Amino acid sequence: MRLLSTVAFGQGYREQLMSVSMKLTFEPSFVENAVFLAIRRCEEKGSRDLAQKWHAERNRIYTIKDDQVRNKAFKQLDDQWLARLGLRTRFEAILNSFSILQSDSLIIHIQRALARKDEGSELYVQGDVKTNLVKLQTMRLFEGDYVEKFLRHEWLHISDMLDPIFQYSPHVVLSGRSELEDNLIRDRYRLLWDLYVSARLLKMGFYILIPLAQQKQFIDRAFSKWTAEAREKIFQEILDQKHQTQSDFLGLARDEKLTVPLGQGGLLCPLCHFTSFDPLDLSAQQDAVIIKKIQRDYPDWNTDLGICQNCFDLYQSKMRAVG
C-alpha cells in the first residue's frame, strides 16, 4: 500500500476504468488466470462435469474466425465463469462491509500481481474520480481465507484515507534530516497504522493479516530506543482502539526526541545534528578546557545543551594535537 501519497491516474487509464459500468472491476488477465486455476483445481478434485463444460464453451469460441470477436467472447466467458465459480462474490461480500467505499465517485479495480512483493493497494485520484487499485496474486484465491484477510486489511486502510475523521493528507512532510531518518519515520508510521487497522478488525470479529505477536515484534524493533514500558503503552492504546489520526501516528513516528538537544532529554547533538543515544556528563573538571574551546567555535552552545561522544572526542583529539 502507498501510505503517504495519492497518485494521479493518466488520462487514458482513467477513461479505460470509467468505461466499466460496475464499481468493482477486474483486469482481464486476473480473471482469465483465476478461472483457469479454479478449473484446474476442479479437475484435480474430480469435479469433471464442471471442467468439461468450461472446456466445451472455450472450444466453441475457438471456431470464431474474427480475432476481435473471438477475443471479446473469451473475455465474456471468463467474466461469466468468475461469477459462476463464486470468485467474484468473495470480493463483493467483503466490499459491502465497508460503507465508505460505496461512494459513487470510487472505482475499485482488481489487478493481477505477479509476485508477493507486488501485492498491495493504492488510491488514485483524478478530479472527482477516485480509483482504488488492488494488486493480488491469483493463487491467493485458493489459499484458505487469505483473500478475505488481505482485502479487509487493505480496504480499511483505504477507508481511513477517505474518512475525514482520520484527517489523511497525501502531502505530509516526514521531517527527517536525512533519507535514512525519513525511511525510519515512514516505517514506524506504517507499523502503527497497520496495528490500528488490525485492532479494529479484531473488534469486528475478523481474522487479521499479520498476527499481533509479529506486529509487536516489528514495533519493538522500530522503536528499540524507547523503554519497554513506553512501547507497551502505545501498543495497548492502539489495541484498545483509542481514536487516532494520521497526525497522531506521524508524531509518534517522528519521535520529538530526535529534534531535542541531548542535554534537554532529547537525542540531537547540537553540534553535528546527528542522533545520539549516549549523552555525556560534562561535570568533570578536566573537561573545562575542552568546553571553552567548543564555546569559542559555537558561541550559542552551552553544557546544558549536551554533546555527543563523537564531537567531544574530536575536540579532545584537537586539544591533544595542539598540546
RAFEN-V425971 format. One record per helix or strand of 3 or more residues. SS is the DSSP state (~ for helix, > for strand). FROM is the first residue (numbers start at 1). TO is the last residue. If there is no record, write none. Layout:
BEGIN
SS/FROM/TO  SS/FROM/TO
END
This chain:
BEGIN
~/11/18  >/24/26  ~/28/44  ~/48/62  ~/67/84  ~/87/95  ~/99/102  >/106/112  ~/116/118  >/120/126  >/129/136  ~/138/142  ~/146/162  ~/164/166  ~/179/203  ~/212/222  ~/228/239  ~/246/254  ~/256/259  ~/262/264  ~/285/297  ~/303/305  ~/309/322
END
